[in-house]
Amino acid sequence: MSMGKTTVFVDETLIKHALQVTNLKTKKDVIEAGLRELVRKRNQELLQQELGTFDLDLSLKELKKRRAER
C-alpha cells in the first residue's frame, strides 16, 4: 500500500463530531474510517445494481423461522 502525505482543509466541527460519535482517537483515523465507509457503501450500491431487486413473498414469521433454521 502506498502512503502519501496530503494536506486538506476539513471542517473542524465535523471532525470533532466524528471523533465523539465514533470514539476514534485521531483525525487520521476518522478520515480513513470515513473513506472506507464511502467505498463500502458505493460497492454495495454497485452490487445491488448488478443483482437487481427481488420480490420476496415472505411474512415476518416465515423469515424469522428461516433464520432460526440456519
MDTraj code that builds the backbone (N, CA, C; nanometers):
import mdtraj as md
import numpy as np

residues = "MET SER MET GLY LYS THR THR VAL PHE VAL ASP GLU THR LEU ILE LYS HIS ALA LEU GLN VAL THR ASN LEU LYS THR LYS LYS ASP VAL ILE GLU ALA GLY LEU ARG GLU LEU VAL ARG LYS ARG ASN GLN GLU LEU LEU GLN GLN GLU LEU GLY THR PHE ASP LEU ASP LEU SER LEU LYS GLU LEU LYS LYS ARG ARG ALA GLU ARG".split()
xyz = np.array([
    [0.0851, -0.1170, 0.0000],
    [0.0000, 0.0000, 0.0000],
    [0.0895, 0.1230, 0.0000],
    [0.0636, 0.2100, -0.0901],
    [0.1404, 0.3336, -0.0998],
    [0.0776, 0.4395, -0.0098],
    [0.1599, 0.5036, 0.0680],
    [0.1111, 0.6076, 0.1585],
    [0.1702, 0.7402, 0.1127],
    [0.0861, 0.8388, 0.1079],
    [0.1340, 0.9703, 0.0698],
    [0.0817, 1.0738, 0.1664],
    [0.1491, 1.1834, 0.1721],
    [0.1076, 1.2919, 0.2591],
    [0.0236, 1.3884, 0.1767],
    [-0.0941, 1.4198, 0.2292],
    [-0.1855, 1.5108, 0.1615],
    [-0.2355, 1.6130, 0.2613],
    [-0.2353, 1.7362, 0.2211],
    [-0.2885, 1.8424, 0.3061],
    [-0.4274, 1.8783, 0.2564],
    [-0.5237, 1.8712, 0.3465],
    [-0.6612, 1.9080, 0.3116],
    [-0.7181, 1.9948, 0.4234],
    [-0.8130, 2.0775, 0.3872],
    [-0.8829, 2.1577, 0.4858],
    [-1.0189, 2.0943, 0.5090],
    [-1.0427, 2.0525, 0.6334],
    [-1.1653, 1.9823, 0.6686],
    [-1.2349, 2.0604, 0.7792],
    [-1.3661, 2.0658, 0.7711],
    [-1.4468, 2.1337, 0.8724],
    [-1.4130, 2.0774, 1.0112],
    [-1.3541, 2.1606, 1.0952],
    [-1.3090, 2.1176, 1.2279],
    [-1.4255, 2.0706, 1.3152],
    [-1.5404, 2.1344, 1.3014],
    [-1.6588, 2.0933, 1.3783],
    [-1.7010, 1.9527, 1.3376],
    [-1.6957, 1.9245, 1.2096],
    [-1.7314, 1.7916, 1.1599],
    [-1.6335, 1.6862, 1.2119],
    [-1.5078, 1.7174, 1.2102],
    [-1.4061, 1.6246, 1.2622],
    [-1.4292, 1.5980, 1.4108],
    [-1.4516, 1.7035, 1.4886],
    [-1.4750, 1.6869, 1.6329],
    [-1.5978, 1.6016, 1.6593],
    [-1.7037, 1.6265, 1.5830],
    [-1.8268, 1.5484, 1.5997],
    [-1.8016, 1.4013, 1.5645],
    [-1.7297, 1.3770, 1.4560],
    [-1.6981, 1.2400, 1.4152],
    [-1.6130, 1.1692, 1.5206],
    [-1.5188, 1.2409, 1.5797],
    [-1.4369, 1.1826, 1.6862],
    [-1.5234, 1.1422, 1.8054],
    [-1.6210, 1.2257, 1.8396],
    [-1.7088, 1.1970, 1.9533],
    [-1.7979, 1.0763, 1.9271],
    [-1.8605, 1.0724, 1.8112],
    [-1.9591, 0.9657, 1.7869],
    [-1.8957, 0.8324, 1.7512],
    [-1.7698, 0.8335, 1.7084],
    [-1.7046, 0.7079, 1.6716],
    [-1.6102, 0.6555, 1.7783],
    [-1.5745, 0.7392, 1.8729],
    [-1.4740, 0.7047, 1.9743],
    [-1.3383, 0.6726, 1.9127],
    [-1.3140, 0.7209, 1.7923],
    [-1.1822, 0.7056, 1.7330],
    [-1.0886, 0.8066, 1.7980],
    [-0.9595, 0.7820, 1.7882],
    [-0.8625, 0.8617, 1.8631],
    [-0.8044, 0.9797, 1.7865],
    [-0.7893, 0.9658, 1.6547],
    [-0.7209, 1.0700, 1.5797],
    [-0.8026, 1.1157, 1.4591],
    [-0.7670, 1.2320, 1.4095],
    [-0.8309, 1.2837, 1.2884],
    [-0.8041, 1.1889, 1.1723],
    [-0.6828, 1.1377, 1.1658],
    [-0.6464, 1.0438, 1.0593],
    [-0.7375, 0.9210, 1.0641],
    [-0.7614, 0.8682, 1.1842],
    [-0.8489, 0.7518, 1.1985],
    [-0.9904, 0.7820, 1.1480],
    [-1.0401, 0.9011, 1.1819],
    [-1.1747, 0.9413, 1.1393],
    [-1.1818, 0.9533, 0.9874],
    [-1.0830, 1.0165, 0.9286],
    [-1.0826, 1.0344, 0.7831],
    [-1.0732, 0.9000, 0.7120],
    [-0.9848, 0.8116, 0.7595],
    [-0.9717, 0.6799, 0.6968],
    [-1.0994, 0.5978, 0.7132],
    [-1.1623, 0.6043, 0.8301],
    [-1.2885, 0.5318, 0.8511],
    [-1.3968, 0.5849, 0.7576],
    [-1.3999, 0.7159, 0.7408],
    [-1.4973, 0.7759, 0.6502],
    [-1.4753, 0.7328, 0.5062],
    [-1.3506, 0.7281, 0.4632],
    [-1.3197, 0.6842, 0.3273],
    [-1.3542, 0.5368, 0.3069],
    [-1.3226, 0.4538, 0.4083],
    [-1.3582, 0.3114, 0.3989],
    [-1.5091, 0.2934, 0.3874],
    [-1.5842, 0.3695, 0.4670],
    [-1.7303, 0.3604, 0.4634],
    [-1.7846, 0.4085, 0.3292],
    [-1.7273, 0.5132, 0.2750],
    [-1.7690, 0.5636, 0.1442],
    [-1.7487, 0.4572, 0.0358],
    [-1.6326, 0.3924, 0.0378],
    [-1.6039, 0.2872, -0.0602],
    [-1.6967, 0.1674, -0.0380],
    [-1.7175, 0.1269, 0.0874],
    [-1.8052, 0.0138, 0.1179],
    [-1.9467, 0.0395, 0.0678],
    [-1.9965, 0.1595, 0.0946],
    [-2.1327, 0.1937, 0.0539],
    [-2.1462, 0.1950, -0.0976],
    [-2.0463, 0.2508, -0.1653],
    [-2.0522, 0.2559, -0.3122],
    [-2.0452, 0.1160, -0.3720],
    [-1.9592, 0.0298, -0.3163],
    [-1.9516, -0.1084, -0.3641],
    [-2.0841, -0.1807, -0.3423],
    [-2.1491, -0.1535, -0.2306],
    [-2.2791, -0.2131, -0.2012],
    [-2.3835, -0.1663, -0.3039],
    [-2.3808, -0.0380, -0.3372],
    [-2.4737, 0.0154, -0.4376],
    [-2.4495, -0.0483, -0.5735],
    [-2.3226, -0.0637, -0.6110],
    [-2.2892, -0.1250, -0.7394],
    [-2.3340, -0.2711, -0.7441],
    [-2.3152, -0.3423, -0.6347],
    [-2.3590, -0.4814, -0.6270],
    [-2.5106, -0.4909, -0.6394],
    [-2.5801, -0.4012, -0.5728],
    [-2.7265, -0.4003, -0.5804],
    [-2.7721, -0.3722, -0.7238],
    [-2.7059, -0.2805, -0.7915],
    [-2.7400, -0.2528, -0.9318],
    [-2.7139, -0.3755, -1.0184],
    [-2.6045, -0.4450, -0.9907],
    [-2.5680, -0.5634, -1.0681],
    [-2.6686, -0.6766, -1.0479],
    [-2.7107, -0.6961, -0.9252],
    [-2.8017, -0.8068, -0.8943],
    [-2.9471, -0.7725, -0.9198],
    [-2.9796, -0.6461, -0.9138],
    [-3.1189, -0.6060, -0.9290],
    [-3.1940, -0.6257, -0.7980],
    [-3.3232, -0.6221, -0.8070],
    [-3.4063, -0.6399, -0.6880],
    [-3.4904, -0.7647, -0.7037],
    [-3.5332, -0.8172, -0.5920],
    [-3.6130, -0.9382, -0.5905],
    [-3.7361, -0.9150, -0.5045],
    [-3.8482, -0.9653, -0.5500],
    [-3.9691, -0.9631, -0.4691],
    [-3.9741, -1.0908, -0.3878],
    [-3.9723, -1.0771, -0.2585],
    [-3.9845, -1.1925, -0.1709],
    [-4.1218, -1.1895, -0.1063],
    [-4.1914, -1.2980, -0.1213],
    [-4.3245, -1.3067, -0.0638],
    [-4.3169, -1.3869, 0.0657],
    [-4.2499, -1.3281, 0.1651],
    [-4.2344, -1.3931, 0.2949],
    [-4.2952, -1.3060, 0.4027],
    [-4.3632, -1.3712, 0.4945],
    [-4.4122, -1.2972, 0.6103],
    [-4.2967, -1.2840, 0.7094],
    [-4.3111, -1.1957, 0.8045],
    [-4.2090, -1.1785, 0.9072],
    [-4.1891, -1.3087, 0.9836],
    [-4.2966, -1.3798, 1.0096],
    [-4.2899, -1.5076, 1.0807],
    [-4.2081, -1.6101, 1.0005],
    [-4.2319, -1.6169, 0.8699],
    [-4.1577, -1.7105, 0.7848],
    [-4.0099, -1.6740, 0.7790],
    [-3.9801, -1.5461, 0.7711],
    [-3.8420, -1.5006, 0.7666],
    [-3.7684, -1.5368, 0.8954],
    [-3.8325, -1.5145, 1.0093],
    [-3.7710, -1.5497, 1.1376],
    [-3.7475, -1.6997, 1.1477],
    [-3.8421, -1.7783, 1.0974],
    [-3.8284, -1.9232, 1.1009],
    [-3.7084, -1.9673, 1.0174],
    [-3.6934, -1.9096, 0.8982],
    [-3.5804, -1.9453, 0.8113],
    [-3.4460, -1.9068, 0.8736],
    [-3.4438, -1.7920, 0.9401],
    [-3.3197, -1.7505, 1.0064],
    [-3.2841, -1.8460, 1.1201],
    [-3.3857, -1.8927, 1.1927],
    [-3.3619, -1.9827, 1.3050],
    [-3.3118, -2.1186, 1.2577],
    [-3.3471, -2.1565, 1.1361],
    [-3.3077, -2.2873, 1.0818],
    [-3.1609, -2.2904, 1.0405],
    [-3.0976, -2.1771, 1.0286],
    [-2.9569, -2.1728, 0.9845],
    [-2.8638, -2.2247, 1.0883],
])
top = md.Topology()
chain = top.add_chain()
for i, resn in enumerate(residues, 1):
    res = top.add_residue(resn, chain, resSeq=i)
    for name in ("N", "CA", "C"):
        top.add_atom(name, md.element.get_by_symbol(name[0]), res)
traj = md.Trajectory(xyz[None], top)
